[in-house]
Amino acid sequence: MDFGWGKPTWVTSKGGYKNVIALLDTKFCDGIEAWVTLDEQEMAIFESDEELLAYLVPSTPAQTMFDIKSSINLKSNM
């Protein structure tokens, strides 16, 4: 559906998924985004796995992206 806001640059789901991994192409198809949802205890283990972390490129967490975008929208509406 076209809302007239232009082509989206990033989207997410608010769903309450648990124990799901989704692999998606990045915007410029130069990598893969991995969306990982785990319970808190398993996420702590996942986030501290040194072997896994060696393959990751840091990015902005989704919540931070949402907060930044909301802040920009609020300022532009003032």
N, C-alpha and C positions, 0 to 999 in steps of 0.2 A: 504494500500500500504506500503510495506517495503522499507524504504530508506537506510537500513543498519546501522542506528544509534543506534540500540538497542530499547528496549521496552520504550515507552514514559512514563514519570513520571507525566506529567501534560499537559493538553491541554486547549485551549480556542478558542473562536471565535472572530473575529474582527468585526462581524456584528453590525450594528447600531440599535440594538433592543431597544424597549422602552416599559415600563410597562409589563415586562416579569419576571417571577420567574422560575428558573430551579433548581430542587433538584437532586443531584447526590451523589452516594456513594463516600466516600473518598478512597484514594489509598489502604488503608489496611482494608477497609470495617468496620472501627470502628466509623463511624459517617457519617454525611451528609453535603455536601457543598451546600450552597444556593447561587445561582447567582441571584442577584436582579438588574434590570435595571429600573430606574425611571427618570423622569425629575428632574432637580436640586432642585426645591422647595420641591417636594414630597420626594426626597432622604434625604433632611435635616430633615424633620419630621420623616421619618423612622429611621434614624441614631440616633435620640435623644429620641426614645421611650424606657423608662427605663424598662418597663415590658418585652419587646422583648429582650433588651440587657442582661437581667438577664439569658437568655438561651444560649447566644452565647459564644463560645470559640474563643478568638482572633486568627487571622491568618494573614499571609502576604497578603496584597492587590495584586490583579493580576498585576497591573502596576508595583509595586515594584518587583514582581517575574520576570516580563519581563525584567526590567532594570538590575537586578542582573544577569540573564542568559545572556543577551547581553554583559554585562561587562566581564563575564567569557569567553565568546566566543571570544571577541575582544582580551583579554590578551593571550588566547591560540593560536591565529593566528599570534601573533607578533614574 
